[in-house]
Amino acid sequence: MDRSAVILAGGQGRRMGGVNKALLLVGGETIIERQLRAVEQWTDEVIIVSNDEGLRARLPQTSNLRIVPDSYKGEGPLAGLHAGLTAATRPIVWVVGCDQPFLDVASAVYLQERLINGSYQAALPLIGGRLQPLHALYRKEAGAVAEKLLQAGKRKFMALLDQIDWCEIEEREFTNEGLSLTFTEDIDTPEQHAKANFQLLNRHRYPREQ
């Protein structure tokens, strides 16, 4: 298998009162539990980037799961991406944020097809007019580019995208493949947390309408 998965779980969750969003409950289980179930369909190498010892204690102890810290602490998602890509041993890496409860393996497979067919270093969804760098695929070598940027004091994702070849996949491409767009939905606020649980409840109540 030539691919890995990285979950970035180093955010401080300021708008959630400082709670680690990976441990928020959605549908009766933590987001990180939901995510692990999804990414383990994708690969047998799963890496979580986190400096939170409390999170470590809540995770299953499995041989295919590794937890690594940020090398550049406090430098945001680009630092998390760097840590994850550096730790990965496979050439293609699915990178997701820990606040996305509805990960979709089929969407990751479609991203991989586009990544490989175009010989890109990254493939990013463009949903609702916004790029989604934290439900995207990257080649491992993009980690070295991220490190150079961090060493230069640059921490924005767009700085990375300015340095690598990447493609955007518009939402109509996913819908044309019969894929739901909920995979990029994230939770930043208590209101979004409540909405995610409401969505999941309705899926169970009215499965034929989903």
C-alpha positions as CSV (number, residue, x, y, z in Angstrom):
1,M,0.0,0.0,0.0
2,D,1.5,3.3,-1.1
3,R,-0.5,5.7,1.0
4,S,-0.8,7.1,4.6
5,A,-3.3,9.1,6.5
6,V,-2.5,12.1,8.8
7,I,-4.9,13.6,11.3
8,L,-4.0,17.1,12.6
9,A,-5.1,17.3,16.2
10,G,-3.0,20.1,17.5
11,G,-5.5,22.9,17.4
12,Q,-6.4,24.8,20.5
13,G,-10.2,25.0,19.8
14,R,-10.4,28.6,21.1
15,R,-14.0,29.0,19.8
16,M,-15.0,25.8,21.5
17,G,-13.7,27.0,24.9
18,G,-10.3,25.4,24.6
19,V,-11.6,21.9,24.1
20,N,-9.6,19.6,21.9
21,K,-12.1,19.2,19.0
22,A,-10.9,15.7,18.3
23,L,-12.7,14.6,21.5
24,L,-16.1,16.3,20.8
25,L,-18.9,13.8,20.6
26,V,-20.8,13.4,17.3
27,G,-23.3,10.6,17.1
28,G,-22.3,9.3,20.5
29,E,-18.6,8.9,19.7
30,T,-15.6,11.2,19.5
31,I,-14.7,12.8,16.2
32,I,-11.3,11.1,16.3
33,E,-12.9,7.7,16.7
34,R,-15.1,8.4,13.7
35,Q,-12.1,9.5,11.7
36,L,-9.9,6.5,12.6
37,R,-12.7,4.2,11.4
38,A,-12.7,6.1,8.1
39,V,-8.9,6.4,7.5
40,E,-8.3,2.8,8.4
41,Q,-10.3,1.9,5.3
42,W,-7.8,3.9,3.3
43,T,-4.5,2.7,4.8
44,D,-2.7,0.7,7.5
45,E,-0.4,3.7,8.4
46,V,-2.2,6.3,10.5
47,I,-0.4,9.3,12.0
48,I,-1.9,11.7,14.5
49,V,-0.1,15.0,14.9
50,S,-0.7,16.3,18.5
51,N,1.1,17.6,21.5
52,D,-1.9,16.8,23.7
53,E,-1.1,14.0,26.2
54,G,-4.7,13.8,27.2
55,L,-5.6,12.9,23.6
56,R,-3.0,10.2,23.6
57,A,-4.6,8.5,26.6
58,R,-8.0,8.4,24.8
59,L,-6.8,6.7,21.6
60,P,-6.8,3.0,21.0
61,Q,-3.4,1.3,21.3
62,T,-3.0,-0.3,17.9
63,S,0.2,-1.1,16.0
64,N,-0.7,1.0,12.9
65,L,-1.4,4.2,14.9
66,R,1.4,6.6,15.6
67,I,1.3,10.0,17.4
68,V,3.9,12.6,16.6
69,P,4.4,16.1,17.9
70,D,4.8,19.3,16.0
71,S,8.5,20.1,15.3
72,Y,7.5,23.8,15.0
73,K,5.1,24.2,17.9
74,G,2.5,27.0,17.8
75,E,3.0,27.6,14.1
76,G,-0.4,26.4,13.0
77,P,-1.7,23.9,10.4
78,L,1.4,24.2,8.1
79,A,3.5,23.0,11.0
80,G,1.1,20.1,11.6
81,L,1.3,19.2,7.9
82,H,5.1,19.3,8.0
83,A,5.1,16.9,11.0
84,G,2.7,14.5,9.4
85,L,4.3,14.4,6.0
86,T,7.7,13.9,7.7
87,A,6.5,11.0,9.7
88,A,4.7,9.3,6.9
89,T,6.6,6.5,5.2
90,R,4.4,6.3,2.1
91,P,4.5,8.6,-1.0
92,I,0.8,9.7,-0.9
93,V,-0.8,11.1,2.2
94,W,-4.4,12.0,3.0
95,V,-4.3,14.9,5.4
96,V,-7.4,15.9,7.5
97,G,-8.2,18.2,10.3
98,C,-9.5,16.7,13.6
99,D,-12.7,18.7,13.5
100,Q,-14.2,17.0,10.4
101,P,-16.7,14.3,11.6
102,F,-17.8,13.2,8.1
103,L,-14.7,12.0,6.4
104,D,-15.3,10.2,3.1
105,V,-12.9,7.6,1.8
106,A,-14.5,7.6,-1.6
107,S,-13.7,11.3,-1.9
108,A,-10.1,10.6,-0.9
109,V,-9.8,7.9,-3.6
110,Y,-11.1,10.4,-6.2
111,L,-8.5,13.0,-5.1
112,Q,-5.8,10.4,-5.4
113,E,-6.9,9.7,-9.0
114,R,-6.6,13.4,-9.9
115,L,-3.3,13.7,-8.0
116,I,-1.7,10.8,-9.9
117,N,-3.1,11.5,-13.3
118,G,-1.9,15.1,-13.2
119,S,1.5,14.3,-11.6
120,Y,0.7,17.0,-8.9
121,Q,2.1,17.4,-5.5
122,A,-1.3,18.1,-3.9
123,A,-5.0,17.8,-4.7
124,L,-7.4,20.0,-2.8
125,P,-11.2,20.2,-2.9
126,L,-12.8,23.5,-3.7
127,I,-16.1,23.5,-1.9
128,G,-18.4,26.5,-1.7
129,G,-15.8,28.6,-3.3
130,R,-13.2,27.8,-0.6
131,L,-10.1,25.6,-0.8
132,Q,-10.1,22.8,1.7
133,P,-6.4,22.1,2.5
134,L,-7.3,19.9,5.5
135,H,-9.2,17.3,3.6
136,A,-6.7,17.0,0.8
137,L,-4.0,14.7,-0.6
138,Y,-0.3,15.6,-0.6
139,R,2.8,13.9,-1.8
140,K,5.3,13.2,1.0
141,E,8.0,15.5,-0.5
142,A,5.7,18.5,0.1
143,G,6.8,18.2,3.7
144,A,10.4,19.3,2.8
145,V,8.9,22.4,1.1
146,A,6.8,23.1,4.2
147,E,9.9,22.9,6.4
148,K,11.8,25.5,4.4
149,L,8.9,27.8,4.7
150,L,8.6,27.3,8.4
151,Q,12.3,27.9,8.8
152,A,11.9,31.2,7.0
153,G,9.1,32.2,9.3
154,K,6.3,31.6,6.8
155,R,3.3,29.7,8.2
156,K,0.4,30.2,5.8
157,F,-0.9,27.3,3.6
158,M,-1.0,29.5,0.6
159,A,2.8,30.0,0.9
160,L,3.1,26.2,0.4
161,L,0.8,26.2,-2.5
162,D,2.8,28.9,-4.1
163,Q,5.8,26.6,-4.1
164,I,4.3,23.3,-5.3
165,D,2.2,22.0,-8.3
166,W,-1.3,21.3,-7.2
167,C,-4.8,21.0,-8.5
168,E,-8.2,22.0,-7.2
169,I,-11.2,19.7,-7.6
170,E,-14.5,21.7,-7.8
171,E,-17.6,20.5,-6.0
172,R,-19.4,19.6,-9.2
173,E,-16.7,17.0,-9.9
174,F,-17.5,15.3,-6.6
175,T,-21.3,15.5,-7.1
176,N,-20.9,14.1,-10.7
177,E,-19.2,11.1,-9.1
178,G,-22.2,10.8,-6.7
179,L,-20.2,11.9,-3.7
180,S,-21.6,14.0,-0.9
181,L,-20.0,17.3,-0.1
182,T,-20.4,16.9,3.7
183,F,-16.8,15.4,3.9
184,T,-15.3,18.9,4.3
185,E,-17.7,20.1,7.0
186,D,-15.9,21.1,10.2
187,I,-16.7,22.1,13.7
188,D,-15.4,25.4,15.0
189,T,-18.2,26.6,17.2
190,P,-20.8,25.1,19.6
191,E,-23.5,25.9,17.0
192,Q,-21.6,23.9,14.3
193,H,-21.2,21.1,16.8
194,A,-25.0,21.0,17.5
195,K,-25.6,21.1,13.7
196,A,-23.4,18.1,13.1
197,N,-25.2,16.0,15.7
198,F,-28.6,17.1,14.2
199,Q,-27.5,16.1,10.7
200,L,-26.4,12.7,11.9
201,L,-29.6,12.2,13.8
202,N,-31.6,13.0,10.7
203,R,-29.5,10.6,8.6
204,H,-30.5,7.8,10.9
205,R,-34.2,8.8,11.0
206,Y,-34.6,9.4,7.3
207,P,-31.9,7.3,5.5
208,R,-33.8,7.1,2.2
209,E,-33.7,10.9,1.9
210,Q,-29.9,11.2,2.3
